Amino acid sequence: MTLPFSISGIIVKGDQLGRKLGYPTANLDLPDASKFHGLTGVYAATVTLEEVLYTGMANIGFRPTLIHPSFTVEVNIFDFDRDIYGTPITIHFLERIRDEMRFNSLDDLVKQMEQDEREIRKILSVLLKPDTNTQ
Ligand SMILES: Cc1cc2nc3c(=O)[nH]c(=O)nc-3n(C[C@H](O)[C@H](O)[C@H](O)COP(=O)(O)O)c2cc1C
């Protein structure tokens, strides 16, 4: 699959661990998730939710760091703190920044996610900058 691509689904409750880690995620309910197995990785993303576009960072993966790994398509929406279970969203995957990794501790995962956030905010600020050359 070439970038950018989009995946749509209804938001379901994850393990709620993301909230504790400081990065709550919207997890998609995907009846046939296996067709996305080849797309694993961490991405700069935008999200369409109730016809509004948000920015965020997405993970497609098996989450090998967790005690109970499970395959998920999920997104942490930047500057957003609402309960949106049951809502349909579309995640637009714009740029892939790294492979999913197995960390020795959740602390190490959080440190990496902090770095991901800095990197992805920078990428999105360039990608989404209004084009000043067209008049
Ligand atoms: C940007 C981003 C990067 C992630 N990178 C990894 C990773 O490299 N390895 C991993 O095991 N899990 C990774 N995760 C998944 C987190 O472990 C997961 O979001 C967290 O456990 C919360 O899951 P929950 O919503 O089911 O509670 C990442 C998640 C996001 C949003």
The ligand as a Gaussian input file, in Angstrom:
#p B3LYP/6-31G(d) Opt

LIG

0 1
 C        2.391000       6.614000      18.254000
 C        2.351000       5.256000      18.891000
 C        3.478000       4.442000      18.878000
 C        3.458000       3.182000      19.473000
 N        4.579000       2.395000      19.411000
 C        4.571000       1.178000      20.003000
 C        5.732000       0.330000      19.939000
 O        6.752000       0.652000      19.302000
 N        5.690000      -0.859000      20.581000
 C        4.582000      -1.283000      21.281000
 O        4.625000      -2.369000      21.853000
 N        3.444000      -0.520000      21.322000
 C        3.420000       0.691000      20.710000
 N        2.290000       1.474000      20.746000
 C        1.058000       0.909000      21.344000
 C        0.887000       1.240000      22.793000
 O        1.448000       0.190000      23.500000
 C       -0.620000       1.371000      23.075000
 O       -1.098000       2.524000      22.474000
 C       -0.938000       1.436000      24.529000
 O       -0.586000       0.242000      25.137000
 C       -2.419000       1.712000      24.799000
 O       -3.240000       0.687000      24.327000
 P       -4.819000       0.684000      24.668000
 O       -5.426000       1.849000      23.965000
 O       -5.321000      -0.635000      24.145000
 O       -4.925000       0.812000      26.146000
 C        2.282000       2.734000      20.136000
 C        1.131000       3.549000      20.127000
 C        1.149000       4.785000      19.520000
 C       -0.087000       5.624000      19.532000

